[in-house]
């Protein structure tokens, strides 16, 4: 075998080894899917609790619990209404949530099904949450039908959070509970 062929063979072998190592690393980065079923309770319009486990519905953003919206010239408690809407969708004996990632608050990001219904999609379709990238078709339908939030005016939940006073604004004294 000539020197040129050996160099080529060694190069191809090295590339194959690197590709194999890259595939292993990619597989190790995939989080294992976590699946929960049981008696879920709505914490707000886009979060669920199951015992001590906190979960956030993936791909949607519902009004904050204290958020108020406007419809037909009057204010309504859209945050509280979104929480109620989510709780009503939960079928006690037939709800399952699954996810692989966690958010910055260590909540599992989940897609939930209850009674055969995708809860994430249903909340957006009913106009009780906005799409956060994953449910654009459902949001478009809710807008056209003027469902829920789209029947009036509201501030996007993200904007409400961005302008809310921070709980940690007191610095070290807040951390110490003083």
C-alpha atoms as an extended CHARMM CRD file, in Angstrom:
* protein
*
       178  EXT
         1         1  UNK       CA              0.0000000000        0.0000000000        0.0000000000  PROA      1               0.0000000000
         2         2  UNK       CA              1.4020000000        3.3640000000       -0.9580000000  PROA      2               0.0000000000
         3         3  UNK       CA              1.9180000000        6.1710000000        1.4940000000  PROA      3               0.0000000000
         4         4  UNK       CA             -0.8750000000        8.2430000000       -0.1000000000  PROA      4               0.0000000000
         5         5  UNK       CA             -3.4300000000        5.4500000000        0.2810000000  PROA      5               0.0000000000
         6         6  UNK       CA             -2.4500000000        4.8990000000        3.9350000000  PROA      6               0.0000000000
         7         7  UNK       CA             -2.9010000000        8.6120000000        4.6820000000  PROA      7               0.0000000000
         8         8  UNK       CA             -6.2930000000        8.5510000000        2.9590000000  PROA      8               0.0000000000
         9         9  UNK       CA             -7.3310000000        5.3990000000        4.8420000000  PROA      9               0.0000000000
        10        10  UNK       CA             -6.2310000000        6.9140000000        8.1670000000  PROA      10              0.0000000000
        11        11  UNK       CA             -8.1030000000       10.1450000000        7.3870000000  PROA      11              0.0000000000
        12        12  UNK       CA            -11.3240000000        8.3000000000        6.5520000000  PROA      12              0.0000000000
        13        13  UNK       CA            -10.9650000000        6.1950000000        9.7080000000  PROA      13              0.0000000000
        14        14  UNK       CA            -10.4340000000        9.3170000000       11.8380000000  PROA      14              0.0000000000
        15        15  UNK       CA            -13.4980000000       11.0110000000       10.3010000000  PROA      15              0.0000000000
        16        16  UNK       CA            -15.6210000000        7.9090000000       10.8880000000  PROA      16              0.0000000000
        17        17  UNK       CA            -14.4600000000        7.7850000000       14.5130000000  PROA      17              0.0000000000
        18        18  UNK       CA            -15.2680000000       11.4840000000       15.0130000000  PROA      18              0.0000000000
        19        19  UNK       CA            -18.7260000000       11.0150000000       13.4800000000  PROA      19              0.0000000000
        20        20  UNK       CA            -19.3450000000        8.0440000000       15.7660000000  PROA      20              0.0000000000
        21        21  UNK       CA            -18.2610000000       10.0370000000       18.8510000000  PROA      21              0.0000000000
        22        22  UNK       CA            -20.4950000000       12.9430000000       17.7750000000  PROA      22              0.0000000000
        23        23  UNK       CA            -23.4920000000       10.5890000000       17.5190000000  PROA      23              0.0000000000
        24        24  UNK       CA            -22.7950000000        9.2020000000       20.9940000000  PROA      24              0.0000000000
        25        25  UNK       CA            -22.5190000000       12.7250000000       22.4490000000  PROA      25              0.0000000000
        26        26  UNK       CA            -25.7720000000       13.7700000000       20.7560000000  PROA      26              0.0000000000
        27        27  UNK       CA            -27.5630000000       10.7330000000       22.1760000000  PROA      27              0.0000000000
        28        28  UNK       CA            -26.2330000000       11.4220000000       25.6870000000  PROA      28              0.0000000000
        29        29  UNK       CA            -27.5890000000       14.9870000000       25.4870000000  PROA      29              0.0000000000
        30        30  UNK       CA            -31.1210000000       13.7340000000       24.8130000000  PROA      30              0.0000000000
        31        31  UNK       CA            -32.9980000000       13.8270000000       28.1070000000  PROA      31              0.0000000000
        32        32  UNK       CA            -35.0100000000       10.7970000000       29.0060000000  PROA      32              0.0000000000
        33        33  UNK       CA            -38.7200000000       11.4080000000       28.6700000000  PROA      33              0.0000000000
        34        34  UNK       CA            -40.4940000000       11.7390000000       31.9960000000  PROA      34              0.0000000000
        35        35  UNK       CA            -44.1590000000       10.7260000000       32.0240000000  PROA      35              0.0000000000
        36        36  UNK       CA            -46.6090000000       11.5250000000       34.8140000000  PROA      36              0.0000000000
        37        37  UNK       CA            -50.2160000000       10.5250000000       35.2910000000  PROA      37              0.0000000000
        38        38  UNK       CA            -52.5050000000       11.1550000000       38.2140000000  PROA      38              0.0000000000
        39        39  UNK       CA            -54.5870000000       13.8740000000       39.8380000000  PROA      39              0.0000000000
        40        40  UNK       CA            -53.2460000000       17.1350000000       38.3870000000  PROA      40              0.0000000000
        41        41  UNK       CA            -54.1900000000       20.5840000000       39.6790000000  PROA      41              0.0000000000
        42        42  UNK       CA            -53.8930000000       23.8190000000       37.7130000000  PROA      42              0.0000000000
        43        43  UNK       CA            -51.4940000000       26.2350000000       39.4110000000  PROA      43              0.0000000000
        44        44  UNK       CA            -52.3320000000       28.8580000000       36.7840000000  PROA      44              0.0000000000
        45        45  UNK       CA            -53.2860000000       28.8430000000       33.1020000000  PROA      45              0.0000000000
        46        46  UNK       CA            -50.0860000000       27.1810000000       31.9080000000  PROA      46              0.0000000000
        47        47  UNK       CA            -48.7570000000       25.2840000000       34.9340000000  PROA      47              0.0000000000
        48        48  UNK       CA            -49.8200000000       22.0880000000       36.6650000000  PROA      48              0.0000000000
        49        49  UNK       CA            -48.9830000000       20.4790000000       39.9770000000  PROA      49              0.0000000000
        50        50  UNK       CA            -48.9420000000       16.7720000000       40.7030000000  PROA      50              0.0000000000
        51        51  UNK       CA            -48.0340000000       16.3750000000       44.3320000000  PROA      51              0.0000000000
        52        52  UNK       CA            -44.7940000000       18.3200000000       44.7360000000  PROA      52              0.0000000000
        53        53  UNK       CA            -43.8680000000       18.1480000000       41.0450000000  PROA      53              0.0000000000
        54        54  UNK       CA            -44.4050000000       21.4140000000       39.1570000000  PROA      54              0.0000000000
        55        55  UNK       CA            -44.8990000000       21.3180000000       35.3950000000  PROA      55              0.0000000000
        56        56  UNK       CA            -45.1750000000       24.0110000000       32.7360000000  PROA      56              0.0000000000
        57        57  UNK       CA            -47.2300000000       23.4090000000       29.5990000000  PROA      57              0.0000000000
        58        58  UNK       CA            -44.7780000000       23.4800000000       26.7080000000  PROA      58              0.0000000000
        59        59  UNK       CA            -45.2680000000       25.9940000000       23.8990000000  PROA      59              0.0000000000
        60        60  UNK       CA            -47.9630000000       28.1630000000       25.4960000000  PROA      60              0.0000000000
        61        61  UNK       CA            -48.1330000000       31.2520000000       27.6980000000  PROA      61              0.0000000000
        62        62  UNK       CA            -51.2720000000       32.0630000000       29.7000000000  PROA      62              0.0000000000
        63        63  UNK       CA            -52.0830000000       35.3030000000       31.5450000000  PROA      63              0.0000000000
        64        64  UNK       CA            -50.5220000000       35.7510000000       34.9640000000  PROA      64              0.0000000000
        65        65  UNK       CA            -52.8570000000       34.9000000000       37.8660000000  PROA      65              0.0000000000
        66        66  UNK       CA            -53.2150000000       38.5660000000       38.8350000000  PROA      66              0.0000000000
        67        67  UNK       CA            -53.5400000000       39.7730000000       35.2360000000  PROA      67              0.0000000000
        68        68  UNK       CA            -56.6630000000       41.6070000000       34.1330000000  PROA      68              0.0000000000
        69        69  UNK       CA            -57.8300000000       41.9710000000       30.5360000000  PROA      69              0.0000000000
        70        70  UNK       CA            -60.4960000000       44.0660000000       28.8190000000  PROA      70              0.0000000000
        71        71  UNK       CA            -63.5760000000       42.7820000000       27.0230000000  PROA      71              0.0000000000
        72        72  UNK       CA            -66.6020000000       44.8020000000       25.8860000000  PROA      72              0.0000000000
        73        73  UNK       CA            -65.3650000000       47.8370000000       27.7810000000  PROA      73              0.0000000000
        74        74  UNK       CA            -64.9330000000       46.1760000000       31.1570000000  PROA      74              0.0000000000
        75        75  UNK       CA            -62.0600000000       44.4780000000       32.9500000000  PROA      75              0.0000000000
        76        76  UNK       CA            -62.0950000000       40.7710000000       33.7070000000  PROA      76              0.0000000000
        77        77  UNK       CA            -59.7610000000       38.5150000000       35.6720000000  PROA      77              0.0000000000
        78        78  UNK       CA            -58.2880000000       36.7040000000       32.6690000000  PROA      78              0.0000000000
        79        79  UNK       CA            -55.4770000000       35.1290000000       34.7270000000  PROA      79              0.0000000000
        80        80  UNK       CA            -57.9160000000       33.5070000000       37.1380000000  PROA      80              0.0000000000
        81        81  UNK       CA            -60.1920000000       32.5190000000       34.2590000000  PROA      81              0.0000000000
        82        82  UNK       CA            -57.2790000000       30.8390000000       32.4350000000  PROA      82              0.0000000000
        83        83  UNK       CA            -56.5270000000       28.7990000000       35.5650000000  PROA      83              0.0000000000
        84        84  UNK       CA            -60.1900000000       27.7250000000       35.7960000000  PROA      84              0.0000000000
        85        85  UNK       CA            -60.2630000000       26.8380000000       32.0870000000  PROA      85              0.0000000000
        86        86  UNK       CA            -57.2360000000       24.5730000000       32.4820000000  PROA      86              0.0000000000
        87        87  UNK       CA            -58.6750000000       22.8730000000       35.5650000000  PROA      87              0.0000000000
        88        88  UNK       CA            -61.9600000000       22.1890000000       33.7340000000  PROA      88              0.0000000000
        89        89  UNK       CA            -60.0580000000       20.4850000000       30.8860000000  PROA      89              0.0000000000
        90        90  UNK       CA            -58.3920000000       18.0220000000       33.2670000000  PROA      90              0.0000000000
        91        91  UNK       CA            -60.1370000000       14.6410000000       33.3620000000  PROA      91              0.0000000000
        92        92  UNK       CA            -59.1450000000       13.2730000000       36.8060000000  PROA      92              0.0000000000
        93        93  UNK       CA            -58.6630000000        9.6190000000       35.8720000000  PROA      93              0.0000000000
        94        94  UNK       CA            -57.2830000000       10.1500000000       32.3740000000  PROA      94              0.0000000000
        95        95  UNK       CA            -54.5270000000       12.7840000000       32.3190000000  PROA      95              0.0000000000
        96        96  UNK       CA            -50.9430000000       12.1710000000       31.2930000000  PROA      96              0.0000000000
        97        97  UNK       CA            -48.0990000000       14.6730000000       30.8910000000  PROA      97              0.0000000000
        98        98  UNK       CA            -44.7000000000       13.9990000000       29.3650000000  PROA      98              0.0000000000
        99        99  UNK       CA            -41.5620000000       16.0270000000       28.8150000000  PROA      99              0.0000000000
       100       100  UNK       CA            -37.7870000000       15.9100000000       28.5360000000  PROA      100             0.0000000000
       101       101  UNK       CA            -36.6250000000       19.4270000000       29.4700000000  PROA      101             0.0000000000
       102       102  UNK       CA            -36.8850000000       21.7360000000       32.4700000000  PROA      102             0.0000000000
       103       103  UNK       CA            -37.2180000000       25.5140000000       32.5280000000  PROA      103             0.0000000000
       104       104  UNK       CA            -35.1240000000       27.9280000000       34.6070000000  PROA      104             0.0000000000
       105       105  UNK       CA            -37.4770000000       27.3840000000       37.5630000000  PROA      105             0.0000000000
       106       106  UNK       CA            -36.8560000000       23.6060000000       37.3690000000  PROA      106             0.0000000000
       107       107  UNK       CA            -40.3920000000       22.9120000000       36.1260000000  PROA      107             0.0000000000
       108       108  UNK       CA            -40.7100000000       20.0320000000       33.6820000000  PROA      108             0.0000000000
       109       109  UNK       CA            -41.8560000000       21.3460000000       30.2730000000  PROA      109             0.0000000000
       110       110  UNK       CA            -44.7020000000       19.0410000000       29.2880000000  PROA      110             0.0000000000
       111       111  UNK       CA            -47.3160000000       18.2490000000       26.7020000000  PROA      111             0.0000000000
       112       112  UNK       CA            -50.4290000000       16.9410000000       28.4470000000  PROA      112             0.0000000000
       113       113  UNK       CA            -53.3460000000       14.8830000000       27.2180000000  PROA      113             0.0000000000
       114       114  UNK       CA            -56.5550000000       14.4700000000       29.1540000000  PROA      114             0.0000000000
       115       115  UNK       CA            -59.5560000000       12.5320000000       27.9330000000  PROA      115             0.0000000000
       116       116  UNK       CA            -57.9110000000       12.3420000000       24.4970000000  PROA      116             0.0000000000
       117       117  UNK       CA            -57.4710000000       16.1450000000       24.3110000000  PROA      117             0.0000000000
       118       118  UNK       CA            -54.1090000000       17.9250000000       23.9670000000  PROA      118             0.0000000000
       119       119  UNK       CA            -54.4030000000       20.4040000000       26.8670000000  PROA      119             0.0000000000
       120       120  UNK       CA            -51.7180000000       22.7260000000       25.4960000000  PROA      120             0.0000000000
       121       121  UNK       CA            -53.4870000000       23.0590000000       22.1380000000  PROA      121             0.0000000000
       122       122  UNK       CA            -56.9250000000       23.3310000000       23.7590000000  PROA      122             0.0000000000
       123       123  UNK       CA            -55.8740000000       26.2670000000       25.9570000000  PROA      123             0.0000000000
       124       124  UNK       CA            -54.5920000000       28.1770000000       22.9170000000  PROA      124             0.0000000000
       125       125  UNK       CA            -57.5670000000       27.2000000000       20.7290000000  PROA      125             0.0000000000
       126       126  UNK       CA            -59.9810000000       28.4630000000       23.4260000000  PROA      126             0.0000000000
       127       127  UNK       CA            -58.1010000000       31.7430000000       23.5780000000  PROA      127             0.0000000000
       128       128  UNK       CA            -57.0250000000       31.2450000000       27.1970000000  PROA      128             0.0000000000
       129       129  UNK       CA            -53.3060000000       31.1680000000       26.3160000000  PROA      129             0.0000000000
       130       130  UNK       CA            -51.0980000000       32.4060000000       23.5010000000  PROA      130             0.0000000000
       131       131  UNK       CA            -48.7880000000       30.2400000000       21.4500000000  PROA      131             0.0000000000
       132       132  UNK       CA            -45.1580000000       30.3360000000       22.4240000000  PROA      132             0.0000000000
       133       133  UNK       CA            -44.0770000000       28.9120000000       19.0820000000  PROA      133             0.0000000000
       134       134  UNK       CA            -45.7060000000       25.4910000000       18.9990000000  PROA      134             0.0000000000
       135       135  UNK       CA            -49.4110000000       26.2110000000       18.5210000000  PROA      135             0.0000000000
       136       136  UNK       CA            -49.6030000000       28.9140000000       15.8550000000  PROA      136             0.0000000000
       137       137  UNK       CA            -52.5300000000       27.3490000000       13.9800000000  PROA      137             0.0000000000
       138       138  UNK       CA            -54.6060000000       27.1170000000       17.1660000000  PROA      138             0.0000000000
       139       139  UNK       CA            -53.8400000000       30.7510000000       18.0010000000  PROA      139             0.0000000000
       140       140  UNK       CA            -54.7990000000       31.9070000000       14.5000000000  PROA      140             0.0000000000
       141       141  UNK       CA            -58.1310000000       30.1100000000       14.8650000000  PROA      141             0.0000000000
       142       142  UNK       CA            -58.7630000000       31.6540000000       18.3010000000  PROA      142             0.0000000000
       143       143  UNK       CA            -58.0090000000       35.1340000000       16.9290000000  PROA      143             0.0000000000
       144       144  UNK       CA            -60.4360000000       34.7100000000       14.0260000000  PROA      144             0.0000000000
       145       145  UNK       CA            -63.1470000000       33.3880000000       16.3590000000  PROA      145             0.0000000000
       146       146  UNK       CA            -62.3740000000       36.1070000000       18.9470000000  PROA      146             0.0000000000
       147       147  UNK       CA            -62.1560000000       33.4030000000       21.6040000000  PROA      147             0.0000000000
       148       148  UNK       CA            -61.1240000000       34.1570000000       25.1750000000  PROA      148             0.0000000000
       149       149  UNK       CA            -58.3820000000       36.7790000000       25.3100000000  PROA      149             0.0000000000
       150       150  UNK       CA            -58.9270000000       37.6640000000       21.6560000000  PROA      150             0.0000000000
       151       151  UNK       CA            -62.4700000000       38.9430000000       22.3830000000  PROA      151             0.0000000000
       152       152  UNK       CA            -60.9460000000       42.1540000000       23.7300000000  PROA      152             0.0000000000
       153       153  UNK       CA            -57.5710000000       43.6470000000       24.5500000000  PROA      153             0.0000000000
       154       154  UNK       CA            -54.8440000000       42.2860000000       26.7670000000  PROA      154             0.0000000000
       155       155  UNK       CA            -51.1730000000       42.6540000000       27.4900000000  PROA      155             0.0000000000
       156       156  UNK       CA            -49.0530000000       39.6770000000       26.4860000000  PROA      156             0.0000000000
       157       157  UNK       CA            -48.2380000000       37.5800000000       29.5800000000  PROA      157             0.0000000000
       158       158  UNK       CA            -44.5000000000       37.8950000000       28.9130000000  PROA      158             0.0000000000
       159       159  UNK       CA            -44.7870000000       41.6780000000       28.9720000000  PROA      159             0.0000000000
       160       160  UNK       CA            -46.7240000000       41.5610000000       32.2540000000  PROA      160             0.0000000000
       161       161  UNK       CA            -43.9490000000       39.4510000000       33.8190000000  PROA      161             0.0000000000
       162       162  UNK       CA            -41.2290000000       41.7200000000       32.4370000000  PROA      162             0.0000000000
       163       163  UNK       CA            -42.8420000000       44.7860000000       34.0290000000  PROA      163             0.0000000000
       164       164  UNK       CA            -43.7790000000       43.1820000000       37.3520000000  PROA      164             0.0000000000
       165       165  UNK       CA            -41.7550000000       44.1330000000       40.4240000000  PROA      165             0.0000000000
       166       166  UNK       CA            -39.1610000000       41.5060000000       41.2100000000  PROA      166             0.0000000000
       167       167  UNK       CA            -39.5790000000       39.4740000000       44.3920000000  PROA      167             0.0000000000
       168       168  UNK       CA            -35.8050000000       39.6330000000       44.8720000000  PROA      168             0.0000000000
       169       169  UNK       CA            -35.6890000000       43.4380000000       44.5880000000  PROA      169             0.0000000000
       170       170  UNK       CA            -34.7250000000       43.7510000000       48.2570000000  PROA      170             0.0000000000
       171       171  UNK       CA            -31.3740000000       42.0700000000       47.6030000000  PROA      171             0.0000000000
       172       172  UNK       CA            -29.6850000000       40.1320000000       50.3830000000  PROA      172             0.0000000000
       173       173  UNK       CA            -32.3720000000       41.1000000000       52.9140000000  PROA      173             0.0000000000
       174       174  UNK       CA            -34.9680000000       39.4010000000       50.7190000000  PROA      174             0.0000000000
       175       175  UNK       CA            -32.8610000000       36.2550000000       50.5700000000  PROA      175             0.0000000000
       176       176  UNK       CA            -32.6090000000       36.2180000000       54.3490000000  PROA      176             0.0000000000
       177       177  UNK       CA            -36.3630000000       36.7390000000       54.7000000000  PROA      177             0.0000000000
       178       178  UNK       CA            -36.0040000000       40.1470000000       56.4260000000  PROA      178             0.0000000000
